[in-house]
């Protein structure tokens, strides 16, 4: 079994949005995935509680119970456990990092979010775990031109000591529309841009969890990397 911790030390970065959509994307792709909501806000529970299969997809838990939960999930044949972590205190965040095979540090392309991402990176590295930074809620390109803030965020993250996911997620209303119906963006609009981005990100994450290098693939963010003039670190 593989364990993925989705984390952000700052509220509003989209941690729960990412955790829920990755869980449902994994299940749609045939991976037996479950989501552990370890955040006292219980946002993931609020989204998923209306689903018929909620009891088999979602666990309401706490940092202190995560190790026991990982053992139980492994015995039950779960292939992927995704943890929606609390933003604080750091001791609780650390418990999630300790049991994770890979940690996703989620950040919006804003100064305060990037500063919070640095705090997440510090915890991941202090505990000797593997990590990946995911940019979320990025403004879409207009007429093929990336917003300066997005380009600056990618540039700043070059110095964060962790690789940056090649796929950034864009700010799209469909995420909230889907949550209102206890669904993922893949279920709301499987052929849409948001669904394509989530699939791409999950594919990258799943390969890294399984020790595979990133296969050459054109993604929705190729133009972003060319426009920024950056060479993002590869996954794997």
N, C-alpha and C positions, 0 to 999 in steps of 0.2 A: 504494500500500500504506500502511496505517496501522500504527503501532507503539504499543503500550501497555506501560508499565512498572508492575509491581505491586511496591510497596515497603513495608518497615517496618524501622525501625532497632532494633526489639526482637523477639526471638524469641517465638513462641507467639501472635502476633497473628492468624495465619490467612492469611498472605500466599500460601503455596503452595495452600491450600484454595481461595482466591479465584481464583488464576491458572489452576488446573486446571479448575475449574468454569466459568469464563468461556470458556476455550478450547473446551471440549466443548459449551457452550451455543451459541457462535458457529457451530460446525460443524453442530449440530443445526438451526440456523436458516438454513443454506445459505451461510454465510460460509466461505471457504477460509482457515481459521485454523491457525496452528502455535504451539507453545510452546517458548521457549528457556529452558532451565534453566541460569541463570548463578550459581546458589547452590551453593557447594562442598558443602553438605549433601546435594544431589541428591535432595531429597524428591520433587520432581515426577517425576523419572526413576523413583524407586521405585514411585510410584503407577501410572504409565502404561506401564511396560516390558512388562506382561503383555498389552497390547492388540494385536490382530492388525495394526492400522494404525500401531503405535508408531513405526515408522521414518519415516512421512510426517507424523506429528503432533508429534514431540518431537525437539529438538536439545539435546544436552549441550554446553555452551559455557562461555566465561569472559568477563569484562568486556572483556578486551583484544581479543576476537574479535567483539564485538557489531556494530561498524560493518560489517565484512566480511559478517557474517551477514545484516544488513538488506539489503545490496546483492544478495546471492545470493537471498534470499527474494523481493525485488521482481522480479528477472529470472525467477524461477520462477512468477510469477503469484499469489503469496500475497497475500491481501487484508488479513489481520490477523496481525501478529506480536505475541505476548504474551510479555513477559520476566518470569520469576520472578527477582528480583534478590537479591543477597546482602545480609545485614543490615550487613555491614562488610567491608573498610574503606571509609571515605567515598569514596575515590578510585574504587573499583570501582562503588559505587552511582552516582557521578556519571557514569560512562561509560554506564550504562543510561539515566539521565535525559537525557543529551545526544542520544541517538538516538530518544527517545520523542516522539510527537505529544501524548501525554497520560500523566500519571503518577497512579496511584492510591496514596494514602497510607493504609494499612490500620491500624486501631487498635481494640482492645477498649475498652469504656467503663470503664477503670480509670485511676487517676492516672498510673501509670508508662507505660502505653500512650499516653495523651494527651500526656505529656511527650515521648515518642519521636516521636509524630506531628509535633510542633512542629519537631523536628530534620529530619524528612523534608521538611516544608514549606519550611524554610530552604534546603535543597539545591535543591529545585524552583525556588524563586524566584530564587536566586542565579544559576542557569543559564538563567533566562528561559523556562522551559517552562510549559505548561498543567498544572494539577493539580486533583485532586478527592480529598476525604477520604471514606473509606468506613468506617463503624462496623460491626464484625464481632463475632460471638459475644455479641450482646445478649440478655439474659434476656427470655423471652417475657412479654407482658402477662398478668396474672391477673385474671379477671373484669373485663376492660376497663381495668384500671389498670396503667400503666407503672411499672416499678421506678424508684425515685428515682435510682439510679445512671445509668440510661440517659438520663433527662431532664437530669441534671446534665452528662452528657457532651455532649449536643447544645448545651446552653447554653454550655459552655466553648469549644466549637469555633466559636462565632460569632466569636471573636476570633482565629482562626487564619490569617486572610488568604487562605484558599482556600475555595471553596464546599464544602458537605457534600452528599454524595449523598442524595437524598430517600429512597432505599431502604436501610435498615439490614438486615444479615443477622443472624438469630437463632441462638442456640446450640441446635443440634439434633444428636442422635446419628447421624442418617442420613448426615451428612458423612463420618464415620469408617467407617460400615458400607459406604458406596459405595466409599471408597478401598480397603477390604480386597478389593474385587472389581474394582479398576481401572476403576471407573465414576464417573460424575457423579451428582449428586442428581436431575438430570432423567431419567437412565436408570433409576435405582432406583425412583423414584416420580414420574412425570411430572405427576401431578395433586396432588402434595403441596405443603405450604406452603413448604418449602425451595426446591423447583423454581420456584415462582411468584416468590419473592424474587430468585432468580438471574436468571430471565428479565427481570424488571423492571429489575434493575441493569444487565444487559447492554444492554437497549434504550436506557437513558439514556446509557450510555458510548458506544455505537455512534453515537447521534445526535450527541453532542458531538464525537467523532472526525471526523464528516463535516460538521461546521459547522452543524448544525441545532439550533434551539431545542427545548426540551423541550415536547412536546405535552401538553395537559391530560390527565391520566390519574389515575384513582383507584388508589392503591397500597396495599399492606398496611401502610404506615406513615403513612397519612393521620391515623389516630387518634392516633398518637404525636405528630405535629406539633401537632395541636389541643390535646392534653393538656399539651404542654410550653409552649404559648403562644408558639411560635417561628415566625418566618418564615424558613425555610431558603433559602439562595441558590439560584436556579434554575440548572440546567445549561444551558450554551450561552451 
